[in-house]
Amino acid sequence: MKTVLVTGGLGFIGSHTAVELLGRGYRVVLADNLSNTRADVLDGIASIAGQRPTWANVDLADPVACRALLQGLGDLAGIVHFAAHKAVGESVQKPLAYYRNNFGSLVNLLDHLAERPACRLIFSSSCTVYGQADSLPIREDAPVKPAESPYGNTKQVGEEILRDGARAHGFRAIALRYFNPIGAHPTARIGELPLGVPQNLVPFITQSAAGLRGPLKVFGNDYPTRDGTCVRDYIHVVDVALAHVYALERLFAGKGADPVETFNLGTGAGSTVLEVIHAFERATGAKLQWEFAPRRPGDVVAAYADTQKAAAGLGWRAERTLDQCMADAWRWQQTLPGK
């Protein structure tokens, strides 16, 4: 039984990935300092998987704490690294916090791989590395543009750190550039639950529909898109979680010519903000109050993925629809009265 460490394992994508890894027979250890989640997510993971993973409440940006955790895990087969601050808008307001946390945790983990290069790593990257792409859909060989936000910069530079480290120390890794994960587990036992005001579209939609927030703000209505609002590639979180498992197993099987490979994770189709709102109302029967607001700093006009490389290299495609995403997200929200 291989041991896999999932950092940020009580977060949105981390918790869903933990469920899929447990279902495939891995021993799963979670590391999460609860900076943007709750401890009771562990109960949801256990109720779905039928077993309770080990959880370490540790700040991986602390080199001493990170090293102690990794040394205590013995022969670690793989790391799936989600632990990072992740909101574009917040990163513009708090760039130093983003650099300190996102770079620190990554470098501390790679120090371990430098000593034990047989350990494999999946890096949680992002479509933000492309900035405003020259053409759509976006392929993995598209130019990496200057970052539109400090968050995007942490993913760009994070990939550079990964490649430099692999070249020098001989470890292997995969960077998954995903687009916009949304939804929740269909059991409604785990889902997206950011602390404080949501920084991403769908949890704000569900909290607004539940009466926990005011009207939804749609940032910008003058973009050069079919309805004037930004276009993104929204993908169900369970599809994203499965891709991480397939990527890890690709590394375990010794496939791939390059020490660090990159794959896009998306559906291959873009939806505008207004289309997401309409999909939510269509899938749930709930009505949303929303209003236009000025453009938000750091947002690109449109981004959606070319998914051919992931299909060929990982044997993976997104299977769930936008309406399924919205129905699952709403079902999850309805289990959380007052939270």
C-alpha positions as CSV (number, residue, x, y, z in Angstrom):
1,M,0.0,0.0,0.0
2,K,1.6,3.2,-1.2
3,T,1.5,6.3,1.1
4,V,0.4,9.5,-0.5
5,L,0.5,12.9,1.2
6,V,-2.2,15.3,0.1
7,T,-1.4,18.9,1.2
8,G,-4.3,21.2,1.6
9,G,-6.2,17.9,2.0
10,L,-9.1,19.4,3.8
11,G,-9.7,22.0,1.1
12,F,-12.0,21.8,-1.8
13,I,-10.0,19.9,-4.4
14,G,-7.8,18.2,-1.8
15,S,-10.7,16.5,0.0
16,H,-12.2,15.2,-3.2
17,T,-8.8,13.9,-4.3
18,A,-8.4,12.2,-0.9
19,V,-11.7,10.3,-1.5
20,E,-10.6,9.1,-4.9
21,L,-7.1,8.0,-3.6
22,L,-8.7,6.1,-0.7
23,G,-11.0,4.4,-3.1
24,R,-8.1,3.1,-5.1
25,G,-6.4,1.6,-2.0
26,Y,-3.8,4.2,-1.2
27,R,-2.8,5.1,2.4
28,V,-3.6,8.8,2.5
29,V,-2.2,11.4,4.9
30,L,-3.6,14.9,4.8
31,A,-1.8,18.1,5.8
32,D,-3.9,21.2,6.3
33,N,-3.6,24.2,8.7
34,L,-7.3,25.1,8.3
35,S,-6.5,28.5,6.8
36,N,-9.4,28.3,4.4
37,T,-11.4,25.2,5.5
38,R,-12.8,23.4,8.5
39,A,-11.8,20.3,10.5
40,D,-15.1,18.6,10.0
41,V,-14.3,18.1,6.3
42,L,-12.4,15.0,7.6
43,D,-15.8,13.5,8.7
44,G,-17.2,14.0,5.2
45,I,-14.2,12.3,3.6
46,A,-14.4,9.4,6.1
47,S,-18.2,9.0,5.5
48,I,-17.7,8.7,1.7
49,A,-14.6,6.6,1.7
50,G,-15.5,4.3,4.6
51,Q,-12.1,5.0,6.2
52,R,-10.6,8.0,8.0
53,P,-7.3,9.3,6.6
54,T,-4.6,10.6,9.0
55,W,-4.6,14.4,9.3
56,A,-1.7,16.7,10.4
57,N,-2.5,20.3,11.3
58,V,0.7,21.8,10.0
59,D,1.8,24.9,8.2
60,L,3.9,23.6,5.3
61,A,5.4,27.1,4.8
62,D,7.2,26.5,8.1
63,P,10.3,24.6,7.1
64,V,10.8,23.0,10.6
65,A,7.2,21.8,10.8
66,C,7.2,20.6,7.2
67,R,10.4,18.6,7.6
68,A,9.2,17.0,10.8
69,L,6.0,15.9,9.1
70,L,7.8,14.4,6.1
71,Q,10.4,12.6,8.1
72,G,7.6,11.0,10.2
73,L,5.9,9.5,7.1
74,G,8.8,7.2,6.3
75,D,8.8,5.8,2.7
76,L,6.5,8.3,1.1
77,A,5.5,7.3,-2.5
78,G,3.9,10.6,-3.6
79,I,2.8,14.1,-2.8
80,V,-0.3,15.8,-4.3
81,H,0.4,19.5,-3.5
82,F,-2.7,21.7,-3.2
83,A,-1.7,23.8,-0.1
84,A,-1.7,27.4,-1.4
85,H,-3.6,30.6,-1.3
86,K,-5.7,30.7,-4.4
87,A,-7.9,33.8,-5.0
88,V,-6.9,36.2,-7.9
89,G,-8.6,39.3,-6.4
90,E,-7.2,38.7,-2.9
91,S,-3.7,38.2,-4.2
92,V,-3.8,41.6,-5.7
93,Q,-4.5,43.0,-2.3
94,K,-2.1,40.8,-0.3
95,P,0.7,39.8,-2.7
96,L,3.4,39.3,0.0
97,A,1.2,36.8,1.9
98,Y,0.7,34.9,-1.4
99,Y,4.4,34.8,-2.2
100,R,5.4,33.8,1.4
101,N,2.9,31.0,1.6
102,N,2.8,29.6,-1.9
103,F,6.6,29.6,-2.6
104,G,7.5,28.6,1.0
105,S,5.4,25.5,1.1
106,L,6.5,24.3,-2.4
107,V,10.2,24.8,-1.7
108,N,10.0,23.0,1.6
109,L,8.4,20.0,-0.1
110,L,10.9,20.0,-2.8
111,D,13.7,19.9,-0.3
112,H,12.3,16.5,0.7
113,L,12.2,15.3,-3.0
114,A,15.8,16.4,-3.4
115,E,16.8,14.0,-0.7
116,R,14.4,11.3,-1.8
117,P,13.9,11.6,-5.6
118,A,11.9,8.4,-5.8
119,C,9.0,10.3,-4.3
120,R,6.7,11.7,-7.0
121,L,4.9,15.0,-6.9
122,I,1.7,16.5,-8.5
123,F,1.7,20.3,-8.5
124,S,-1.5,22.2,-8.4
125,S,-1.0,24.7,-11.1
126,S,-3.4,26.9,-13.0
127,C,-4.6,28.3,-16.3
128,T,-3.6,31.7,-15.0
129,V,0.0,30.9,-16.2
130,Y,-1.3,31.7,-19.7
131,G,-2.5,35.1,-18.9
132,Q,-4.7,36.4,-21.7
133,A,-3.9,33.7,-24.3
134,D,-3.4,34.6,-28.0
135,S,-5.7,31.9,-29.2
136,L,-8.4,29.7,-27.8
137,P,-8.7,26.9,-26.8
138,I,-5.4,27.1,-24.9
139,R,-2.8,24.3,-25.5
140,E,-0.1,23.4,-23.1
141,D,2.5,24.8,-25.5
142,A,0.9,28.3,-25.5
143,P,3.2,31.1,-24.4
144,V,3.3,31.7,-20.7
145,K,2.5,35.4,-20.5
146,P,3.4,37.9,-17.7
147,A,1.0,37.1,-14.9
148,E,-2.1,39.1,-14.5
149,S,-2.1,38.7,-10.7
150,P,0.3,37.7,-7.8
151,Y,-1.6,34.4,-7.6
152,G,-0.9,33.7,-11.2
153,N,2.7,34.6,-10.7
154,T,3.0,32.1,-7.9
155,K,1.9,29.4,-10.3
156,Q,4.2,30.5,-13.1
157,V,7.3,30.7,-10.9
158,G,6.2,27.6,-9.0
159,E,6.4,25.6,-12.2
160,E,9.9,27.1,-12.9
161,I,11.0,26.1,-9.4
162,L,9.7,22.6,-10.0
163,R,11.6,22.3,-13.3
164,D,14.8,23.7,-11.9
165,G,14.6,21.3,-8.9
166,A,13.9,18.3,-11.0
167,R,16.8,19.1,-13.3
168,A,19.2,19.4,-10.4
169,H,18.0,16.6,-8.1
170,G,16.5,14.0,-10.4
171,F,12.9,13.8,-9.1
172,R,9.8,13.7,-11.4
173,A,6.6,15.6,-11.2
174,I,3.5,16.6,-13.1
175,A,2.0,20.1,-13.1
176,L,-1.7,20.1,-13.7
177,R,-3.0,23.4,-15.0
178,Y,-6.6,23.5,-14.2
179,F,-9.2,26.0,-15.2
180,N,-12.2,26.6,-12.9
181,P,-13.1,23.7,-10.6
182,I,-16.7,23.9,-9.2
183,G,-19.5,21.7,-7.9
184,A,-19.3,19.3,-5.0
185,H,-19.3,15.5,-4.3
186,P,-22.7,14.1,-5.4
187,T,-23.2,12.7,-1.8
188,A,-23.2,16.4,-0.6
189,R,-20.9,15.3,2.2
190,I,-17.9,17.4,1.0
191,G,-17.8,20.5,-1.2
192,E,-16.5,24.1,-1.4
193,L,-16.7,25.9,1.9
194,P,-14.4,29.0,1.9
195,L,-14.1,30.8,5.2
196,G,-15.4,34.4,5.1
197,V,-16.7,36.0,1.9
198,P,-16.2,33.6,-1.1
199,Q,-13.5,34.8,-3.6
200,N,-14.8,32.5,-6.4
201,L,-18.0,32.7,-8.4
202,V,-19.9,29.5,-7.6
203,P,-19.8,29.5,-3.8
204,F,-20.9,33.1,-3.9
205,I,-23.8,32.1,-6.2
206,T,-24.9,29.3,-3.8
207,Q,-24.5,31.5,-0.7
208,S,-26.4,34.3,-2.3
209,A,-29.2,32.0,-3.4
210,A,-29.3,30.6,0.2
211,G,-29.8,34.1,1.6
212,L,-26.4,34.3,3.2
213,R,-25.0,37.0,0.9
214,G,-26.5,39.9,-0.9
215,P,-26.9,40.1,-4.6
216,L,-24.2,38.5,-6.7
217,K,-21.8,41.0,-8.4
218,V,-20.9,40.3,-12.0
219,F,-17.6,42.1,-12.5
220,G,-17.7,43.7,-15.9
221,N,-20.2,43.7,-18.7
222,D,-18.1,45.2,-21.5
223,Y,-15.7,42.4,-22.3
224,P,-15.5,41.4,-26.0
225,T,-17.4,38.1,-25.4
226,R,-20.9,36.9,-26.5
227,D,-22.7,38.7,-23.6
228,G,-20.0,41.1,-22.3
229,T,-19.0,39.0,-19.3
230,C,-15.8,36.9,-18.7
231,V,-15.5,33.4,-20.2
232,R,-14.1,30.6,-18.1
233,D,-13.9,26.8,-18.4
234,Y,-15.8,25.4,-15.4
235,I,-15.1,21.8,-14.5
236,H,-16.6,19.5,-11.9
237,V,-14.3,19.0,-8.9
238,V,-14.7,15.2,-9.0
239,D,-13.4,15.2,-12.6
240,V,-10.4,17.3,-11.4
241,A,-9.8,14.9,-8.5
242,L,-9.8,11.9,-10.8
243,A,-7.2,13.6,-13.0
244,H,-4.8,13.9,-10.1
245,V,-5.1,10.2,-9.4
246,Y,-4.4,9.4,-13.0
247,A,-1.4,11.8,-13.1
248,L,0.0,10.2,-10.0
249,E,-0.4,6.7,-11.4
250,R,1.3,7.9,-14.6
251,L,4.3,8.9,-12.5
252,F,4.3,5.6,-10.6
253,A,4.3,3.7,-13.9
254,G,7.4,5.6,-15.0
255,K,5.7,7.1,-18.1
256,G,6.6,10.4,-19.6
257,A,9.7,11.6,-21.3
258,D,10.3,14.8,-19.4
259,P,11.1,15.2,-15.7
260,V,8.2,17.6,-15.3
261,E,5.2,17.3,-17.5
262,T,2.2,19.7,-17.8
263,F,-1.4,18.9,-18.6
264,N,-4.5,21.2,-18.9
265,L,-7.6,20.1,-16.9
266,G,-10.7,21.6,-18.4
267,T,-13.8,20.6,-20.3
268,G,-12.7,22.3,-23.5
269,A,-15.6,24.7,-23.5
270,G,-16.0,28.2,-22.1
271,S,-19.0,29.6,-20.3
272,T,-19.7,33.2,-19.5
273,V,-20.6,34.4,-16.0
274,L,-24.2,35.0,-17.1
275,E,-24.4,31.5,-18.6
276,V,-23.2,30.1,-15.2
277,I,-26.0,32.1,-13.5
278,H,-28.6,30.7,-16.0
279,A,-27.3,27.2,-15.5
280,F,-27.6,27.5,-11.8
281,E,-31.2,28.7,-12.1
282,R,-32.0,26.0,-14.6
283,A,-30.5,23.1,-12.7
284,T,-31.8,24.1,-9.3
285,G,-35.0,26.1,-9.8
286,A,-33.6,28.7,-7.5
287,K,-33.6,32.4,-8.5
288,L,-30.6,34.7,-8.2
289,Q,-30.4,38.3,-7.5
290,W,-27.4,39.8,-9.3
291,E,-26.0,43.1,-10.5
292,F,-23.2,44.4,-12.7
293,A,-20.1,45.9,-11.1
294,P,-16.9,47.4,-12.5
295,R,-14.2,45.1,-13.8
296,R,-12.0,43.4,-11.2
297,P,-8.2,43.8,-11.4
298,G,-6.3,40.7,-12.6
299,D,-9.2,39.1,-14.5
300,V,-8.5,38.0,-18.1
301,V,-11.2,38.1,-20.8
302,A,-11.5,34.5,-21.7
303,A,-9.8,31.2,-21.0
304,Y,-10.8,27.6,-21.8
305,A,-8.7,24.5,-22.3
306,D,-7.5,22.3,-25.2
307,T,-7.8,18.9,-23.5
308,Q,-6.2,16.6,-26.1
309,K,-2.9,16.2,-24.2
310,A,-4.7,15.1,-21.0
311,A,-6.8,12.6,-23.0
312,A,-3.8,11.1,-24.6
313,G,-1.3,11.2,-21.7
314,L,-3.6,10.6,-18.7
315,G,-6.5,8.7,-20.3
316,W,-8.7,11.3,-18.8
317,R,-11.6,13.5,-19.9
318,A,-14.1,15.6,-18.0
319,E,-17.4,13.8,-17.9
320,R,-19.8,16.0,-15.9
321,T,-21.8,18.9,-17.3
322,L,-22.2,22.5,-16.1
323,D,-25.7,21.8,-15.0
324,Q,-24.5,18.8,-12.9
325,C,-21.8,21.1,-11.4
326,M,-24.5,23.6,-10.3
327,A,-26.9,21.0,-9.0
328,D,-24.2,19.4,-6.9
329,A,-23.0,22.7,-5.6
330,W,-26.5,23.7,-4.6
331,R,-27.2,20.3,-2.9
332,W,-24.0,20.8,-0.9
333,Q,-25.0,24.4,0.1
334,Q,-28.4,23.1,1.3
335,T,-26.7,20.9,3.8
336,L,-25.0,23.9,5.4
337,P,-27.8,26.0,7.0
338,G,-26.3,29.0,8.8
339,K,-22.6,28.1,8.1
